[in-house]
Each structure stands twice: as structure tokens, then as C-alpha cells.
């Protein structure tokens, strides 16, 4: 699936289940993800890339690492939570 179709699918799912305003951005890691996060005042972040989550955990309140075979077996920082779905992200946010 293309990045556009994945973003569209994510947005459709969020519109159905998330009853609060949200923002969703797709920014390649090397294109200034941290700068965008800082400029937007983002405090929580979701990604499936271990390196991205691990690096951004130093700058954010909390990071959610979508669990995948390729990112298992690595030690995560204390403000990173492994999740299996966006629903788990929402459940965890309300319990932080």
C-alpha cells in the first residue's frame, strides 16, 4: 500500500473511533521529524520504527512503539510503551 492509502486508512479509522480532535502527519525521519514535533508542541508519538521511537523518547513525554517482529528484543526507554494497535495507544493515553 502506498503512504497515501495508509494515511487515508489511518485517518478513516481515527475518525470512526477517536472522539477528540487529533492531528496526523507523515514526516520521513531524515526530513526533520524532531523539528516538526517541537514546532507543533507534540508530547506523544506513535511509530513502528525502533530507532525513531528511541531517539524521540529523549524529547517527548511518551512514545508508543507499535510492536513488530523487526523491533523486538531491544531494550526500550522508560517512557516508551509497546503496543499492538492504535486502540492500545488510546487505552494507554487515558491511563498515563
N, C-alpha and C positions, 0 to 999 in steps of 0.2 A: 504494500500500500504506500502511496506517496505521502509526504509530510502533510500536504493539504488535506487529504482524505482522513488521515489520522487525527489531525486537529479538528476537522469537522465532526468526526465521530466523538471525540472527547467533548467538544462543546455541546453536542446534542445530548450526551449523557449527563453532563453537568446541568444543563437547562432543565432536564427532567427531574433530577434528584436534589440539586442544591437550591435551597430556597433563599439564599443570601446572594448579594452581588459578588461577583468574582472577576478576576482578570486572568487571562491565559495568554502566554507569549511563547513563541518558539524562537530561541536565540541560540545559534551554534556556539559551542563552548569557546572557541577561539575568537569569536566576534564580540567579546565584551560582556559576557553574561553577568559577571560581578558588577560591572559598571551599571548595567541596566537595573539590576536588583537594587543597588544603592540609590540610583536616581528615582526609582519608583517607591522606595521605602518598604520593600518586601521583607517580611520577617520569617516566612515559612516557605519551603521549597520542596518540590517533588520531582524525582528523576530516577531513571534506572541505571545510570552510569555511576559506578562506584567512585571513580576519580572526581567527577563533578561534585557529587554529594560530599565527599570527604573534604575537598578543598573549600566548598562553600559553607560547610559547618562551622568554620572558624569565623564567619562573618554574619551568620544568621542565628535567630533564636532557636529554630528547629528545622530539621531536614528529614524528609521521608524518602527512603531508598526502596523503590519497587523491586521486590525480590525476583531474582532471575538466576539461572544456573551459572551464568558467567560472572556474577558478582558475589557469589557465596564463598565462604571460607576466609573472608577478610575481616579484620578487626575494625569495627565501626566506632566512631566517636560517641561520647555520651549523649549528645543532642541529635543523634540520628536514630530513627526508628525504621526497622524493616517492615514493609507492608506488602500485601499481595494484591491489593486493589485500591482504587480511589475511595471506595466505601470505607476501607480501613483507615485511610487518611482522615476522612471526615470524622469517623468514630474517635480516633486518637486526638484530633484537634480539640474536640469538645471536652476531652479528659485531661488536657495538658494543664 
